[in-house]
Amino acid sequence: MEEFLLGDLVQMRKKHPCGSDQWTVIRVGADIKIRCSGCSRIVMLDRADFVKRMKKVIAHSEEPIRGTNETDF
Ligand SMILES: [Zn+2]
């Protein structure tokens, strides 16, 4: 499994109905929240589900957002 952090741009295996397959990770914890790059829709998945559906990390965030990443503390 590829490492992902808050703020990373990730590619999902399945395209969103809007046509985009790129999402930004906006919350990391027991659940993962991602925001679609195409339509800005926010989707919440549990971690196992997210890992299954994620294809790869496209770009790591240069400045990870601190404070809401429950797993890093
Ligand atoms: Zn979308």
N, CA, C, O and the ligand as a Tripos MOL2 file, in Angstrom:
@<TRIPOS>MOLECULE
protein
  293   291    74     0     0
PROTEIN
NO_CHARGES

@<TRIPOS>ATOM
      1 N           0.8330   -1.2030    0.0000 N.3       1 MET1
      2 CA          0.0000    0.0000    0.0000 C.3       1 MET1
      3 C           0.8640    1.2470    0.0000 C.2       1 MET1
      4 O           1.8790    1.3270    0.6910 O.2       1 MET1
      5 N           0.4390    2.2030   -0.7820 N.am      2 GLU2
      6 CA          1.1910    3.4410   -0.8790 C.3       2 GLU2
      7 C           0.8460    4.3690    0.2750 C.2       2 GLU2
      8 O          -0.3040    4.4580    0.7030 O.2       2 GLU2
      9 N           1.8580    5.0490    0.7620 N.am      3 GLU3
     10 CA          1.6400    6.0060    1.8390 C.3       3 GLU3
     11 C           0.8540    7.2040    1.3370 C.2       3 GLU3
     12 O           1.0970    7.6900    0.2320 O.2       3 GLU3
     13 N          -0.0660    7.6720    2.1230 N.am      4 PHE4
     14 CA         -0.7590    8.9010    1.7630 C.3       4 PHE4
     15 C          -0.8920    9.7690    2.9950 C.2       4 PHE4
     16 O          -1.0030    9.2830    4.1210 O.2       4 PHE4
     17 N          -0.8790   11.0580    2.7510 N.am      5 LEU5
     18 CA         -0.9700   12.0210    3.8330 C.3       5 LEU5
     19 C          -2.0490   13.0460    3.5120 C.2       5 LEU5
     20 O          -2.5090   13.1700    2.3760 O.2       5 LEU5
     21 N          -2.4250   13.7580    4.5320 N.am      6 LEU6
     22 CA         -3.3980   14.8170    4.3620 C.3       6 LEU6
     23 C          -2.9130   15.8130    3.3010 C.2       6 LEU6
     24 O          -1.7610   16.2470    3.3280 O.2       6 LEU6
     25 N          -3.7870   16.1630    2.3880 N.am      7 GLY7
     26 CA         -3.4340   17.1470    1.3690 C.3       7 GLY7
     27 C          -2.9100   16.5340    0.0820 C.2       7 GLY7
     28 O          -2.7370   17.2340   -0.9160 O.2       7 GLY7
     29 N          -2.6560   15.2290    0.0990 N.am      8 ASP8
     30 CA         -2.1330   14.5760   -1.1010 C.3       8 ASP8
     31 C          -3.1880   14.5030   -2.1980 C.2       8 ASP8
     32 O          -4.3860   14.4090   -1.9300 O.2       8 ASP8
     33 N          -2.7140   14.5490   -3.4350 N.am      9 LEU9
     34 CA         -3.5830   14.3470   -4.5830 C.3       9 LEU9
     35 C          -3.4750   12.8730   -4.9690 C.2       9 LEU9
     36 O          -2.3840   12.3740   -5.2430 O.2       9 LEU9
     37 N          -4.6110   12.1870   -4.9880 N.am     10 VAL10
     38 CA         -4.5840   10.7500   -5.2830 C.3      10 VAL10
     39 C          -5.4660   10.4240   -6.4840 C.2      10 VAL10
     40 O          -6.4150   11.1400   -6.8030 O.2      10 VAL10
     41 N          -5.1250    9.3320   -7.1270 N.am     11 GLN11
     42 CA         -5.9360    8.8430   -8.2390 C.3      11 GLN11
     43 C          -6.7050    7.6140   -7.7800 C.2      11 GLN11
     44 O          -6.1240    6.7000   -7.1950 O.2      11 GLN11
     45 N          -8.0050    7.5840   -8.0410 N.am     12 MET12
     46 CA         -8.8330    6.4490   -7.6660 C.3      12 MET12
     47 C          -8.9980    5.5130   -8.8640 C.2      12 MET12
     48 O          -8.8820    5.9290  -10.0160 O.2      12 MET12
     49 N          -9.2700    4.2410   -8.5670 N.am     13 ARG13
     50 CA         -9.4180    3.2550   -9.6450 C.3      13 ARG13
     51 C         -10.6120    3.5640  -10.5330 C.2      13 ARG13
     52 O         -10.5810    3.3600  -11.7470 O.2      13 ARG13
     53 N         -11.6650    4.0610   -9.8970 N.am     14 LYS14
     54 CA        -12.9000    4.3190  -10.6260 C.3      14 LYS14
     55 C         -13.0980    5.8050  -10.8030 C.2      14 LYS14
     56 O         -12.8980    6.5800   -9.8670 O.2      14 LYS14
     57 N         -13.4860    6.2060  -11.9890 N.am     15 LYS15
     58 CA        -13.7420    7.6250  -12.2380 C.3      15 LYS15
     59 C         -15.0300    8.0570  -11.5550 C.2      15 LYS15
     60 O         -16.0020    7.3040  -11.4870 O.2      15 LYS15
     61 N         -15.0170    9.2820  -11.0530 N.am     16 HIS16
     62 CA        -16.2320    9.8830  -10.5200 C.3      16 HIS16
     63 C         -17.1660   10.1780  -11.6980 C.2      16 HIS16
     64 O         -16.6960   10.3990  -12.8140 O.2      16 HIS16
     65 N         -18.4770   10.1830  -11.4630 N.am     17 PRO17
     66 CA        -19.4070   10.4990  -12.5620 C.3      17 PRO17
     67 C         -19.0770   11.8090  -13.2860 C.2      17 PRO17
     68 O         -19.4250   11.9630  -14.4570 O.2      17 PRO17
     69 N         -18.4270   12.7350  -12.6240 N.am     18 CYS18
     70 CA        -18.0870   14.0080  -13.2740 C.3      18 CYS18
     71 C         -16.9260   13.8520  -14.2570 C.2      18 CYS18
     72 O         -16.6330   14.7790  -15.0120 O.2      18 CYS18
     73 N         -16.2660   12.6980  -14.2570 N.am     19 GLY19
     74 CA        -15.1940   12.4520  -15.2230 C.3      19 GLY19
     75 C         -13.7940   12.5340  -14.6410 C.2      19 GLY19
     76 O         -12.8220   12.1710  -15.3040 O.2      19 GLY19
     77 N         -13.6830   13.0090  -13.4070 N.am     20 SER20
     78 CA        -12.3700   13.1380  -12.7860 C.3      20 SER20
     79 C         -12.0380   11.8870  -11.9710 C.2      20 SER20
     80 O         -12.9160   11.2890  -11.3500 O.2      20 SER20
     81 N         -10.7630   11.5020  -11.9810 N.am     21 ASP21
     82 CA        -10.3580   10.3940  -11.1130 C.3      21 ASP21
     83 C          -9.3170   10.8700  -10.1000 C.2      21 ASP21
     84 O          -8.6270   10.0690   -9.4690 O.2      21 ASP21
     85 N          -9.2220   12.1980   -9.9600 N.am     22 GLN22
     86 CA         -8.2450   12.7610   -9.0330 C.3      22 GLN22
     87 C          -8.9540   13.4070   -7.8480 C.2      22 GLN22
     88 O          -9.9120   14.1650   -7.9950 O.2      22 GLN22
     89 N          -8.4460   13.0750   -6.6780 N.am     23 TRP23
     90 CA         -9.0650   13.5350   -5.4450 C.3      23 TRP23
     91 C          -7.9920   14.0590   -4.4920 C.2      23 TRP23
     92 O          -6.8500   13.6020   -4.5110 O.2      23 TRP23
     93 N          -8.3760   15.0180   -3.6650 N.am     24 THR24
     94 CA         -7.4780   15.5270   -2.6330 C.3      24 THR24
     95 C          -7.9020   14.9610   -1.2880 C.2      24 THR24
     96 O          -9.0780   14.9970   -0.9260 O.2      24 THR24
     97 N          -6.9310   14.4390   -0.5570 N.am     25 VAL25
     98 CA         -7.2170   13.9020    0.7800 C.3      25 VAL25
     99 C          -7.3890   15.0710    1.7430 C.2      25 VAL25
    100 O          -6.4580   15.8490    1.9500 O.2      25 VAL25
    101 N          -8.5680   15.1950    2.3280 N.am     26 ILE26
    102 CA         -8.8080   16.3340    3.2230 C.3      26 ILE26
    103 C          -8.9820   15.9240    4.6790 C.2      26 ILE26
    104 O          -9.0500   16.7850    5.5570 O.2      26 ILE26
    105 N          -9.0560   14.6380    4.9480 N.am     27 ARG27
    106 CA         -9.0950   14.1830    6.3370 C.3      27 ARG27
    107 C          -8.5440   12.7710    6.3980 C.2      27 ARG27
    108 O          -8.8950   11.9150    5.5860 O.2      27 ARG27
    109 N          -7.6820   12.5440    7.3670 N.am     28 VAL28
    110 CA         -7.1290   11.2120    7.5700 C.3      28 VAL28
    111 C          -7.3530   10.8120    9.0080 C.2      28 VAL28
    112 O          -6.9420   11.5210    9.9270 O.2      28 VAL28
    113 N          -7.9930    9.6970    9.2090 N.am     29 GLY29
    114 CA         -8.2520    9.2050   10.5580 C.3      29 GLY29
    115 C          -8.7770    7.8000   10.4240 C.2      29 GLY29
    116 O          -8.3160    7.0430    9.5700 O.2      29 GLY29
    117 N          -9.7270    7.4410   11.2480 N.am     30 ALA30
    118 CA        -10.3930    6.1450   11.0840 C.3      30 ALA30
    119 C         -11.1330    6.1390    9.7580 C.2      30 ALA30
    120 O         -11.2480    5.1110    9.0900 O.2      30 ALA30
    121 N         -11.6360    7.3230    9.3920 N.am     31 ASP31
    122 CA        -12.2460    7.5020    8.0900 C.3      31 ASP31
    123 C         -11.4090    8.4660    7.2740 C.2      31 ASP31
    124 O         -10.7170    9.3300    7.8140 O.2      31 ASP31
    125 N         -11.4850    8.3040    5.9770 N.am     32 ILE32
    126 CA        -10.7530    9.1720    5.0610 C.3      32 ILE32
    127 C         -11.7650   10.0330    4.3120 C.2      32 ILE32
    128 O         -12.7670    9.5280    3.8060 O.2      32 ILE32
    129 N         -11.5000   11.3170    4.2470 N.am     33 LYS33
    130 CA        -12.3590   12.1860    3.4450 C.3      33 LYS33
    131 C         -11.5560   12.6720    2.2490 C.2      33 LYS33
    132 O         -10.4150   13.1140    2.3780 O.2      33 LYS33
    133 N         -12.1830   12.5790    1.0830 N.am     34 ILE34
    134 CA        -11.5160   13.0510   -0.1240 C.3      34 ILE34
    135 C         -12.4310   14.0000   -0.8820 C.2      34 ILE34
    136 O         -13.6540   13.8660   -0.8440 O.2      34 ILE34
    137 N         -11.8170   14.9690   -1.5790 N.am     35 ARG35
    138 CA        -12.5750   15.9380   -2.3600 C.3      35 ARG35
    139 C         -12.2320   15.7810   -3.8300 C.2      35 ARG35
    140 O         -11.0630   15.7850   -4.2150 O.2      35 ARG35
    141 N         -13.2660   15.6420   -4.6400 N.am     36 CYS36
    142 CA        -13.0960   15.4460   -6.0690 C.3      36 CYS36
    143 C         -12.4970   16.7020   -6.7040 C.2      36 CYS36
    144 O         -12.9370   17.8200   -6.4370 O.2      36 CYS36
    145 N         -11.4750   16.4910   -7.5570 N.am     37 SER37
    146 CA        -10.8470   17.6290   -8.2240 C.3      37 SER37
    147 C         -11.7340   18.1830   -9.3230 C.2      37 SER37
    148 O         -11.5770   19.3320   -9.7370 O.2      37 SER37
    149 N         -12.6660   17.3670   -9.7970 N.am     38 GLY38
    150 CA        -13.5230   17.8120  -10.8890 C.3      38 GLY38
    151 C         -14.7040   18.6430  -10.4200 C.2      38 GLY38
    152 O         -14.9820   19.7090  -10.9690 O.2      38 GLY38
    153 N         -15.4030   18.1440   -9.3950 N.am     39 CYS39
    154 CA        -16.6600   18.7950   -9.0090 C.3      39 CYS39
    155 C         -16.6750   19.2200   -7.5480 C.2      39 CYS39
    156 O         -17.6860   19.7310   -7.0670 O.2      39 CYS39
    157 N         -15.5640   19.0170   -6.8290 N.am     40 SER40
    158 CA        -15.4310   19.4400   -5.4320 C.3      40 SER40
    159 C         -16.3460   18.6930   -4.4560 C.2      40 SER40
    160 O         -16.5040   19.0990   -3.3050 O.2      40 SER40
    161 N         -16.9370   17.6130   -4.9250 N.am     41 ARG41
    162 CA        -17.7700   16.8200   -4.0190 C.3      41 ARG41
    163 C         -16.8880   16.1180   -2.9870 C.2      41 ARG41
    164 O         -15.7930   15.6540   -3.3070 O.2      41 ARG41
    165 N         -17.3700   16.0470   -1.7560 N.am     42 ILE42
    166 CA        -16.6020   15.3950   -0.6980 C.3      42 ILE42
    167 C         -17.2040   14.0300   -0.3900 C.2      42 ILE42
    168 O         -18.4130   13.8920   -0.2060 O.2      42 ILE42
    169 N         -16.3390   13.0320   -0.3380 N.am     43 VAL43
    170 CA        -16.7790   11.6650   -0.0780 C.3      43 VAL43
    171 C         -16.0030   11.1290    1.1180 C.2      43 VAL43
    172 O         -14.7970   11.3500    1.2330 O.2      43 VAL43
    173 N         -16.6970   10.4270    2.0060 N.am     44 MET44
    174 CA        -16.0240    9.8260    3.1450 C.3      44 MET44
    175 C         -15.9920    8.3110    2.9810 C.2      44 MET44
    176 O         -17.0090    7.6890    2.6730 O.2      44 MET44
    177 N         -14.8320    7.7310    3.1860 N.am     45 LEU45
    178 CA        -14.6730    6.2790    3.0900 C.3      45 LEU45
    179 C         -13.9560    5.8030    4.3340 C.2      45 LEU45
    180 O         -13.1780    6.5430    4.9340 O.2      45 LEU45
    181 N         -14.2230    4.5450    4.7270 N.am     46 ASP46
    182 CA        -13.3660    4.0690    5.8100 C.3      46 ASP46
    183 C         -12.0080    3.7070    5.2100 C.2      46 ASP46
    184 O         -11.8830    3.4980    4.0030 O.2      46 ASP46
    185 N         -11.0170    3.6370    6.0570 N.am     47 ARG47
    186 CA         -9.6470    3.5040    5.6050 C.3      47 ARG47
    187 C          -9.4460    2.2960    4.6800 C.2      47 ARG47
    188 O          -8.7800    2.4030    3.6510 O.2      47 ARG47
    189 N         -10.0200    1.1620    5.0480 N.am     48 ALA48
    190 CA         -9.8440   -0.0570    4.2570 C.3      48 ALA48
    191 C         -10.4430    0.1170    2.8600 C.2      48 ALA48
    192 O          -9.8770   -0.3230    1.8590 O.2      48 ALA48
    193 N         -11.5950    0.7650    2.8260 N.am     49 ASP49
    194 CA        -12.2800    1.0070    1.5670 C.3      49 ASP49
    195 C         -11.4670    1.9440    0.6790 C.2      49 ASP49
    196 O         -11.3200    1.7310   -0.5240 O.2      49 ASP49
    197 N         -10.9470    2.9860    1.3170 N.am     50 PHE50
    198 CA        -10.1480    3.9580    0.5790 C.3      50 PHE50
    199 C          -8.9140    3.2970   -0.0300 C.2      50 PHE50
    200 O          -8.5930    3.5100   -1.1990 O.2      50 PHE50
    201 N          -8.2340    2.4970    0.7760 N.am     51 VAL51
    202 CA         -7.0190    1.8300    0.3120 C.3      51 VAL51
    203 C          -7.3230    0.9170   -0.8790 C.2      51 VAL51
    204 O          -6.5390    0.8100   -1.8220 O.2      51 VAL51
    205 N          -8.4880    0.2610   -0.8060 N.am     52 LYS52
    206 CA         -8.9030   -0.6230   -1.8930 C.3      52 LYS52
    207 C          -9.1690    0.1470   -3.1820 C.2      52 LYS52
    208 O          -8.8660   -0.3200   -4.2800 O.2      52 LYS52
    209 N          -9.7440    1.3370   -3.0210 N.am     53 ARG53
    210 CA        -10.1750    2.0880   -4.2030 C.3      53 ARG53
    211 C          -9.1090    3.0130   -4.7650 C.2      53 ARG53
    212 O          -9.2030    3.4520   -5.9110 O.2      53 ARG53
    213 N          -8.0980    3.3090   -3.9610 N.am     54 MET54
    214 CA         -7.0720    4.2190   -4.4360 C.3      54 MET54
    215 C          -6.1360    3.5060   -5.3950 C.2      54 MET54
    216 O          -5.7240    2.3710   -5.1570 O.2      54 MET54
    217 N          -5.8050    4.1920   -6.4850 N.am     55 LYS55
    218 CA         -4.8700    3.6130   -7.4480 C.3      55 LYS55
    219 C          -3.4440    4.0350   -7.0990 C.2      55 LYS55
    220 O          -2.5570    3.1920   -6.9600 O.2      55 LYS55
    221 N          -3.2350    5.3160   -6.9620 N.am     56 LYS56
    222 CA         -1.9020    5.7940   -6.6100 C.3      56 LYS56
    223 C          -1.9470    7.2360   -6.1100 C.2      56 LYS56
    224 O          -2.9260    7.9600   -6.2910 O.2      56 LYS56
    225 N          -0.8460    7.6150   -5.4770 N.am     57 VAL57
    226 CA         -0.6840    9.0050   -5.0690 C.3      57 VAL57
    227 C          -0.0630    9.7480   -6.2420 C.2      57 VAL57
    228 O           1.0110    9.3780   -6.7180 O.2      57 VAL57
    229 N          -0.7280   10.7820   -6.7010 N.am     58 ILE58
    230 CA         -0.2190   11.5610   -7.8300 C.3      58 ILE58
    231 C           0.8120   12.5650   -7.3530 C.2      58 ILE58
    232 O           1.8830   12.7000   -7.9450 O.2      58 ILE58
    233 N           0.4840   13.2700   -6.2760 N.am     59 ALA59
    234 CA          1.3850   14.2950   -5.7560 C.3      59 ALA59
    235 C           1.2390   14.3960   -4.2550 C.2      59 ALA59
    236 O           0.1300   14.4840   -3.7270 O.2      59 ALA59
    237 N           2.3660   14.3820   -3.5760 N.am     60 HIS60
    238 CA          2.3170   14.5810   -2.1390 C.3      60 HIS60
    239 C           2.2080   16.0680   -1.8430 C.2      60 HIS60
    240 O           2.8200   16.9010   -2.5120 O.2      60 HIS60
    241 N           1.4380   16.3720   -0.8570 N.am     61 SER61
    242 CA          1.2920   17.7530   -0.4470 C.3      61 SER61
    243 C           2.6360   18.2830    0.0380 C.2      61 SER61
    244 O           3.3520   17.6100    0.7790 O.2      61 SER61
    245 N           2.9690   19.5070   -0.3930 N.am     62 GLU62
    246 CA          4.2510   20.0700    0.0280 C.3      62 GLU62
    247 C           4.2030   20.5390    1.4650 C.2      62 GLU62
    248 O           5.2030   20.5100    2.1830 O.2      62 GLU62
    249 N           3.0360   20.9660    1.8680 N.am     63 GLU63
    250 CA          2.8690   21.4070    3.2470 C.3      63 GLU63
    251 C           1.7030   20.6540    3.8620 C.2      63 GLU63
    252 O           0.5640   21.1190    3.8260 O.2      63 GLU63
    253 N           1.9910   19.4970    4.4250 N.am     64 PRO64
    254 CA          0.8960   18.7300    5.0310 C.3      64 PRO64
    255 C           0.1820   19.5580    6.0910 C.2      64 PRO64
    256 O           0.8080   20.2690    6.8770 O.2      64 PRO64
    257 N          -1.1090   19.4530    6.0920 N.am     65 ILE65
    258 CA         -1.9000   20.1860    7.0710 C.3      65 ILE65
    259 C          -1.7990   19.4310    8.3940 C.2      65 ILE65
    260 O          -2.0640   18.2300    8.4500 O.2      65 ILE65
    261 N          -1.4260   20.1170    9.4250 N.am     66 ARG66
    262 CA         -1.2750   19.4710   10.7350 C.3      66 ARG66
    263 C          -2.5160   19.6780   11.5980 C.2      66 ARG66
    264 O          -3.2720   20.6320   11.4170 O.2      66 ARG66
    265 N          -2.6950   18.7850   12.5110 N.am     67 GLY67
    266 CA         -3.7240   19.0150   13.5100 C.3      67 GLY67
    267 C          -4.9340   18.1060   13.3970 C.2      67 GLY67
    268 O          -5.5850   17.8060   14.3980 O.2      67 GLY67
    269 N          -5.2430   17.6590   12.1670 N.am     68 THR68
    270 CA         -6.4180   16.8070   12.0390 C.3      68 THR68
    271 C          -6.0200   15.3830   11.6710 C.2      68 THR68
    272 O          -6.8770   14.5220   11.4700 O.2      68 THR68
    273 N          -4.7270   15.1450   11.5870 N.am     69 ASN69
    274 CA         -4.2620   13.8130   11.2210 C.3      69 ASN69
    275 C          -4.1220   12.9490   12.4760 C.2      69 ASN69
    276 O          -3.0580   12.9000   13.0930 O.2      69 ASN69
    277 N          -5.1820   12.2880   12.8350 N.am     70 GLU70
    278 CA         -5.2340   11.5800   14.1050 C.3      70 GLU70
    279 C          -4.2150   10.4570   14.2100 C.2      70 GLU70
    280 O          -3.7990   10.1030   15.3130 O.2      70 GLU70
    281 N          -3.8130    9.8970   13.0930 N.am     71 THR71
    282 CA         -2.9310    8.7340   13.1380 C.3      71 THR71
    283 C          -1.4680    9.1140   13.3270 C.2      71 THR71
    284 O          -0.6370    8.2510   13.6090 O.2      71 THR71
    285 N          -1.1480   10.3850   13.1750 N.am     72 ASP72
    286 CA          0.2430   10.7950   13.2590 C.3      72 ASP72
    287 C           0.6930   11.1720   14.6670 C.2      72 ASP72
    288 O           1.8610   11.4980   14.8830 O.2      72 ASP72
    289 N          -0.2170   11.1280   15.6080 N.am     73 PHE73
    290 CA          0.1490   11.5650   16.9580 C.3      73 PHE73
    291 C           0.1580   10.4170   17.9520 C.2      73 PHE73
    292 O           0.4470   10.6240   19.1310 O.2      73 PHE73
    293 ZN        -16.4650   14.6300   -9.2600 Zn       74 ZN74
@<TRIPOS>BOND
     1     1     2 1
     2     2     3 1
     3     3     4 2
     4     3     5 am
     5     5     6 1
     6     6     7 1
     7     7     8 2
     8     7     9 am
     9     9    10 1
    10    10    11 1
    11    11    12 2
    12    11    13 am
    13    13    14 1
    14    14    15 1
    15    15    16 2
    16    15    17 am
    17    17    18 1
    18    18    19 1
    19    19    20 2
    20    19    21 am
    21    21    22 1
    22    22    23 1
    23    23    24 2
    24    23    25 am
    25    25    26 1
    26    26    27 1
    27    27    28 2
    28    27    29 am
    29    29    30 1
    30    30    31 1
    31    31    32 2
    32    31    33 am
    33    33    34 1
    34    34    35 1
    35    35    36 2
    36    35    37 am
    37    37    38 1
    38    38    39 1
    39    39    40 2
    40    39    41 am
    41    41    42 1
    42    42    43 1
    43    43    44 2
    44    43    45 am
    45    45    46 1
    46    46    47 1
    47    47    48 2
    48    47    49 am
    49    49    50 1
    50    50    51 1
    51    51    52 2
    52    51    53 am
    53    53    54 1
    54    54    55 1
    55    55    56 2
    56    55    57 am
    57    57    58 1
    58    58    59 1
    59    59    60 2
    60    59    61 am
    61    61    62 1
    62    62    63 1
    63    63    64 2
    64    63    65 am
    65    65    66 1
    66    66    67 1
    67    67    68 2
    68    67    69 am
    69    69    70 1
    70    70    71 1
    71    71    72 2
    72    71    73 am
    73    73    74 1
    74    74    75 1
    75    75    76 2
    76    75    77 am
    77    77    78 1
    78    78    79 1
    79    79    80 2
    80    79    81 am
    81    81    82 1
    82    82    83 1
    83    83    84 2
    84    83    85 am
    85    85    86 1
    86    86    87 1
    87    87    88 2
    88    87    89 am
    89    89    90 1
    90    90    91 1
    91    91    92 2
    92    91    93 am
    93    93    94 1
    94    94    95 1
    95    95    96 2
    96    95    97 am
    97    97    98 1
    98    98    99 1
    99    99   100 2
   100    99   101 am
   101   101   102 1
   102   102   103 1
   103   103   104 2
   104   103   105 am
   105   105   106 1
   106   106   107 1
   107   107   108 2
   108   107   109 am
   109   109   110 1
   110   110   111 1
   111   111   112 2
   112   111   113 am
   113   113   114 1
   114   114   115 1
   115   115   116 2
   116   115   117 am
   117   117   118 1
   118   118   119 1
   119   119   120 2
   120   119   121 am
   121   121   122 1
   122   122   123 1
   123   123   124 2
   124   123   125 am
   125   125   126 1
   126   126   127 1
   127   127   128 2
   128   127   129 am
   129   129   130 1
   130   130   131 1
   131   131   132 2
   132   131   133 am
   133   133   134 1
   134   134   135 1
   135   135   136 2
   136   135   137 am
   137   137   138 1
   138   138   139 1
   139   139   140 2
   140   139   141 am
   141   141   142 1
   142   142   143 1
   143   143   144 2
   144   143   145 am
   145   145   146 1
   146   146   147 1
   147   147   148 2
   148   147   149 am
   149   149   150 1
   150   150   151 1
   151   151   152 2
   152   151   153 am
   153   153   154 1
   154   154   155 1
   155   155   156 2
   156   155   157 am
   157   157   158 1
   158   158   159 1
   159   159   160 2
   160   159   161 am
   161   161   162 1
   162   162   163 1
   163   163   164 2
   164   163   165 am
   165   165   166 1
   166   166   167 1
   167   167   168 2
   168   167   169 am
   169   169   170 1
   170   170   171 1
   171   171   172 2
   172   171   173 am
   173   173   174 1
   174   174   175 1
   175   175   176 2
   176   175   177 am
   177   177   178 1
   178   178   179 1
   179   179   180 2
   180   179   181 am
   181   181   182 1
   182   182   183 1
   183   183   184 2
   184   183   185 am
   185   185   186 1
   186   186   187 1
   187   187   188 2
   188   187   189 am
   189   189   190 1
   190   190   191 1
   191   191   192 2
   192   191   193 am
   193   193   194 1
   194   194   195 1
   195   195   196 2
   196   195   197 am
   197   197   198 1
   198   198   199 1
   199   199   200 2
   200   199   201 am
   201   201   202 1
   202   202   203 1
   203   203   204 2
   204   203   205 am
   205   205   206 1
   206   206   207 1
   207   207   208 2
   208   207   209 am
   209   209   210 1
   210   210   211 1
   211   211   212 2
   212   211   213 am
   213   213   214 1
   214   214   215 1
   215   215   216 2
   216   215   217 am
   217   217   218 1
   218   218   219 1
   219   219   220 2
   220   219   221 am
   221   221   222 1
   222   222   223 1
   223   223   224 2
   224   223   225 am
   225   225   226 1
   226   226   227 1
   227   227   228 2
   228   227   229 am
   229   229   230 1
   230   230   231 1
   231   231   232 2
   232   231   233 am
   233   233   234 1
   234   234   235 1
   235   235   236 2
   236   235   237 am
   237   237   238 1
   238   238   239 1
   239   239   240 2
   240   239   241 am
   241   241   242 1
   242   242   243 1
   243   243   244 2
   244   243   245 am
   245   245   246 1
   246   246   247 1
   247   247   248 2
   248   247   249 am
   249   249   250 1
   250   250   251 1
   251   251   252 2
   252   251   253 am
   253   253   254 1
   254   254   255 1
   255   255   256 2
   256   255   257 am
   257   257   258 1
   258   258   259 1
   259   259   260 2
   260   259   261 am
   261   261   262 1
   262   262   263 1
   263   263   264 2
   264   263   265 am
   265   265   266 1
   266   266   267 1
   267   267   268 2
   268   267   269 am
   269   269   270 1
   270   270   271 1
   271   271   272 2
   272   271   273 am
   273   273   274 1
   274   274   275 1
   275   275   276 2
   276   275   277 am
   277   277   278 1
   278   278   279 1
   279   279   280 2
   280   279   281 am
   281   281   282 1
   282   282   283 1
   283   283   284 2
   284   283   285 am
   285   285   286 1
   286   286   287 1
   287   287   288 2
   288   287   289 am
   289   289   290 1
   290   290   291 1
   291   291   292 2
@<TRIPOS>SUBSTRUCTURE
     1 MET1         2 RESIDUE 1 A MET
     2 GLU2         6 RESIDUE 1 A GLU
     3 GLU3        10 RESIDUE 1 A GLU
     4 PHE4        14 RESIDUE 1 A PHE
     5 LEU5        18 RESIDUE 1 A LEU
     6 LEU6        22 RESIDUE 1 A LEU
     7 GLY7        26 RESIDUE 1 A GLY
     8 ASP8        30 RESIDUE 1 A ASP
     9 LEU9        34 RESIDUE 1 A LEU
    10 VAL10       38 RESIDUE 1 A VAL
    11 GLN11       42 RESIDUE 1 A GLN
    12 MET12       46 RESIDUE 1 A MET
    13 ARG13       50 RESIDUE 1 A ARG
    14 LYS14       54 RESIDUE 1 A LYS
    15 LYS15       58 RESIDUE 1 A LYS
    16 HIS16       62 RESIDUE 1 A HIS
    17 PRO17       66 RESIDUE 1 A PRO
    18 CYS18       70 RESIDUE 1 A CYS
    19 GLY19       74 RESIDUE 1 A GLY
    20 SER20       78 RESIDUE 1 A SER
    21 ASP21       82 RESIDUE 1 A ASP
    22 GLN22       86 RESIDUE 1 A GLN
    23 TRP23       90 RESIDUE 1 A TRP
    24 THR24       94 RESIDUE 1 A THR
    25 VAL25       98 RESIDUE 1 A VAL
    26 ILE26      102 RESIDUE 1 A ILE
    27 ARG27      106 RESIDUE 1 A ARG
    28 VAL28      110 RESIDUE 1 A VAL
    29 GLY29      114 RESIDUE 1 A GLY
    30 ALA30      118 RESIDUE 1 A ALA
    31 ASP31      122 RESIDUE 1 A ASP
    32 ILE32      126 RESIDUE 1 A ILE
    33 LYS33      130 RESIDUE 1 A LYS
    34 ILE34      134 RESIDUE 1 A ILE
    35 ARG35      138 RESIDUE 1 A ARG
    36 CYS36      142 RESIDUE 1 A CYS
    37 SER37      146 RESIDUE 1 A SER
    38 GLY38      150 RESIDUE 1 A GLY
    39 CYS39      154 RESIDUE 1 A CYS
    40 SER40      158 RESIDUE 1 A SER
    41 ARG41      162 RESIDUE 1 A ARG
    42 ILE42      166 RESIDUE 1 A ILE
    43 VAL43      170 RESIDUE 1 A VAL
    44 MET44      174 RESIDUE 1 A MET
    45 LEU45      178 RESIDUE 1 A LEU
    46 ASP46      182 RESIDUE 1 A ASP
    47 ARG47      186 RESIDUE 1 A ARG
    48 ALA48      190 RESIDUE 1 A ALA
    49 ASP49      194 RESIDUE 1 A ASP
    50 PHE50      198 RESIDUE 1 A PHE
    51 VAL51      202 RESIDUE 1 A VAL
    52 LYS52      206 RESIDUE 1 A LYS
    53 ARG53      210 RESIDUE 1 A ARG
    54 MET54      214 RESIDUE 1 A MET
    55 LYS55      218 RESIDUE 1 A LYS
    56 LYS56      222 RESIDUE 1 A LYS
    57 VAL57      226 RESIDUE 1 A VAL
    58 ILE58      230 RESIDUE 1 A ILE
    59 ALA59      234 RESIDUE 1 A ALA
    60 HIS60      238 RESIDUE 1 A HIS
    61 SER61      242 RESIDUE 1 A SER
    62 GLU62      246 RESIDUE 1 A GLU
    63 GLU63      250 RESIDUE 1 A GLU
    64 PRO64      254 RESIDUE 1 A PRO
    65 ILE65      258 RESIDUE 1 A ILE
    66 ARG66      262 RESIDUE 1 A ARG
    67 GLY67      266 RESIDUE 1 A GLY
    68 THR68      270 RESIDUE 1 A THR
    69 ASN69      274 RESIDUE 1 A ASN
    70 GLU70      278 RESIDUE 1 A GLU
    71 THR71      282 RESIDUE 1 A THR
    72 ASP72      286 RESIDUE 1 A ASP
    73 PHE73      290 RESIDUE 1 A PHE
    74 ZN74       293 GROUP 0 **** ****
